[in-house]
């Protein structure tokens, strides 16, 4: 059975609310935080590695951003892949966590910090454990509250799931679009064109 009117009904309402949230987020994300993030990445462009990490959907957002960093010419890796090298002093870790409390991400960031890597946190909570640990924090709005069980993987094991749009989805969608904007900022800083990115794009794909 085909249900009529979904795009003008609940699906359309959800899409509109998410789009409006992302639009409002533009005014709340601080220029100086974004500038510091971009400059930190530019400083690492030659001779240093970038490690991107996040859990769940935030991890997928991180993978998408890492792909664009690769196209821009960064030496970039994603936590959890088998080819992640040793992280050293001067390298940059980009940690994406709406709550800033995901245990795996905070623990990995602590380990990177101990060896002298710079931590960029993308989070809704600058005073979270991840936010306090980071050298650069970009506050991206999203969650309106933190789940009773803070750790992502524990919630998955226990079968605890958040409502669709009001919580995690808003952060993840906003972070995705924000990071796509950062890619454009990096393109301008590095003098890269779309053709440059296309030339670095994979030519062997499934």
C-alpha positions as CSV (number, residue, x, y, z in Angstrom):
1,X,0.0,0.0,0.0
2,X,1.3,3.4,-0.9
3,X,0.8,6.1,1.7
4,X,0.1,9.4,0.1
5,X,1.3,12.8,1.3
6,X,4.3,11.8,3.4
7,X,6.5,14.6,2.0
8,X,3.8,17.1,2.8
9,X,3.0,15.3,6.1
10,X,5.2,14.0,8.8
11,X,8.3,13.4,6.6
12,X,8.1,16.9,5.2
13,X,7.6,18.4,8.7
14,X,10.6,16.6,10.0
15,X,12.7,17.7,7.0
16,X,11.6,21.3,7.5
17,X,12.4,21.3,11.2
18,X,15.8,19.9,10.6
19,X,16.6,22.4,7.9
20,X,15.4,25.3,10.0
21,X,17.5,24.1,12.9
22,X,20.6,23.9,10.8
23,X,19.9,27.4,9.4
24,X,19.5,28.8,12.9
25,X,22.8,27.1,13.9
26,X,24.7,29.3,11.5
27,X,24.2,32.3,13.7
28,X,25.3,30.4,16.9
29,X,28.5,28.9,15.6
30,X,31.3,31.3,16.5
31,X,33.6,32.7,13.8
32,X,36.7,32.6,16.1
33,X,36.2,28.9,16.9
34,X,35.9,28.1,13.2
35,X,38.9,30.2,12.3
36,X,41.0,28.5,15.0
37,X,39.9,25.1,13.7
38,X,40.8,25.9,10.1
39,X,44.1,27.5,11.0
40,X,45.0,24.4,13.1
41,X,44.3,22.1,10.1
42,X,46.3,24.4,7.8
43,X,49.3,24.3,10.2
44,X,49.2,20.5,9.9
45,X,48.8,20.4,6.2
46,X,52.5,19.5,5.5
47,X,54.2,17.0,7.7
48,X,51.5,16.1,10.2
49,X,48.7,13.6,10.3
50,X,45.0,14.2,10.9
51,X,42.9,11.6,12.8
52,X,39.1,11.9,12.7
53,X,37.0,10.0,15.1
54,X,33.3,9.7,16.2
55,X,30.9,7.1,17.4
56,X,27.8,5.9,15.6
57,X,26.4,8.4,13.1
58,X,28.9,11.0,14.3
59,X,31.5,8.6,13.1
60,X,29.9,8.5,9.7
61,X,29.9,12.3,9.6
62,X,33.6,12.1,10.5
63,X,34.3,9.6,7.6
64,X,32.6,11.9,5.1
65,X,34.8,14.9,6.4
66,X,37.9,12.7,6.3
67,X,37.2,11.9,2.6
68,X,37.1,15.6,1.7
69,X,40.3,16.2,3.7
70,X,42.0,13.5,1.7
71,X,40.8,15.2,-1.5
72,X,42.3,18.4,-0.3
73,X,45.7,16.7,0.2
74,X,45.8,16.1,3.9
75,X,47.3,13.0,5.4
76,X,44.1,11.8,7.1
77,X,43.0,8.7,8.8
78,X,39.8,7.5,10.6
79,X,39.9,5.9,14.0
80,X,38.8,2.2,13.8
81,X,40.2,1.5,10.4
82,X,43.1,-1.0,10.1
83,X,45.6,1.4,8.6
84,X,45.7,4.1,11.4
85,X,49.3,4.9,12.1
86,X,51.0,6.1,15.3
87,X,49.8,9.5,16.4
88,X,52.7,11.9,17.3
89,X,53.3,15.4,18.6
90,X,52.0,18.0,16.2
91,X,49.4,15.7,14.7
92,X,45.7,16.8,14.9
93,X,42.8,14.7,16.2
94,X,39.3,15.8,15.2
95,X,36.8,14.3,17.8
96,X,33.1,14.5,17.0
97,X,30.7,14.0,19.9
98,X,27.4,15.8,20.5
99,X,27.5,15.1,24.2
100,X,31.3,15.3,24.6
101,X,31.0,12.3,26.9
102,X,31.3,9.3,24.7
103,X,33.8,7.1,26.6
104,X,35.7,5.7,23.6
105,X,36.1,9.1,22.0
106,X,37.2,10.8,25.3
107,X,39.7,8.0,26.1
108,X,41.2,8.2,22.6
109,X,41.4,12.0,22.8
110,X,43.2,11.7,26.2
111,X,45.7,9.2,24.7
112,X,46.4,11.6,21.7
113,X,46.8,14.5,24.0
114,X,49.4,12.7,26.1
115,X,51.6,12.3,23.1
116,X,51.3,15.9,22.1
117,X,48.6,15.9,19.4
118,X,46.3,18.8,19.1
119,X,42.6,18.0,19.8
120,X,39.8,19.7,17.9
121,X,36.4,18.9,19.5
122,X,33.1,19.3,17.6
123,X,30.5,19.1,20.3
124,X,27.4,20.8,21.7
125,X,28.9,20.9,25.2
126,X,32.1,22.9,25.6
127,X,32.3,22.1,29.3
128,X,32.1,18.3,28.7
129,X,35.1,16.0,29.3
130,X,35.9,16.2,25.6
131,X,35.5,20.0,25.5
132,X,37.7,20.6,28.5
133,X,40.4,18.3,27.0
134,X,40.5,19.9,23.6
135,X,42.8,22.6,22.3
136,X,40.1,23.9,19.9
137,X,36.4,23.6,20.5
138,X,33.7,24.3,18.0
139,X,30.3,24.4,19.6
140,X,27.8,22.9,17.1
141,X,24.2,23.0,18.6
142,X,22.2,19.8,18.6
143,X,21.2,17.9,21.7
144,X,18.7,19.6,24.1
145,X,19.5,17.1,26.9
146,X,22.0,14.3,27.6
147,X,20.7,10.8,27.8
148,X,20.6,9.1,31.3
149,X,23.2,6.6,30.0
150,X,25.8,8.9,28.5
151,X,28.0,6.4,26.6
152,X,27.0,5.6,23.0
153,X,28.1,2.0,23.0
154,X,26.4,1.2,26.3
155,X,23.2,2.6,25.0
156,X,23.5,0.4,22.0
157,X,24.1,-2.7,24.1
158,X,21.2,-1.9,26.4
159,X,18.9,-1.1,23.5
160,X,18.4,2.5,24.5
161,X,17.6,4.7,21.5
162,X,17.0,8.4,21.3
163,X,14.0,10.0,19.5
164,X,14.8,10.7,15.9
165,X,15.1,14.5,15.3
166,X,15.0,16.2,18.7
167,X,18.4,14.9,19.9
168,X,21.3,13.2,18.2
169,X,20.0,13.7,14.6
170,X,20.1,17.5,14.9
171,X,23.7,17.5,16.0
172,X,24.8,15.0,13.4
173,X,23.0,16.7,10.5
174,X,24.3,20.2,11.6
175,X,27.8,18.8,12.1
176,X,27.8,17.3,8.6
177,X,26.8,20.6,7.0
178,X,29.1,22.6,9.1
179,X,32.1,20.4,8.2
180,X,31.1,20.6,4.5
181,X,31.4,24.4,5.0
182,X,34.8,24.0,6.6
183,X,35.9,22.1,3.5
184,X,35.1,25.2,1.4
185,X,37.0,27.4,3.9
186,X,40.0,25.1,3.6
187,X,39.7,25.2,-0.2
188,X,40.0,28.9,-0.2
189,X,42.9,29.0,2.3
190,X,44.8,26.3,0.3
191,X,43.9,27.8,-3.1
192,X,42.3,24.5,-4.2
193,X,39.6,24.2,-6.9
194,X,36.9,21.7,-7.5
195,X,39.1,20.3,-10.3
196,X,41.9,19.7,-7.8
197,X,39.5,17.7,-5.6
198,X,38.2,15.8,-8.5
199,X,41.8,14.8,-9.5
200,X,42.4,13.4,-6.0
201,X,39.1,11.5,-6.0
202,X,39.1,7.7,-6.1
203,X,39.2,6.3,-9.6
204,X,38.6,2.7,-8.6
205,X,35.2,2.4,-6.9
206,X,32.6,-0.3,-6.4
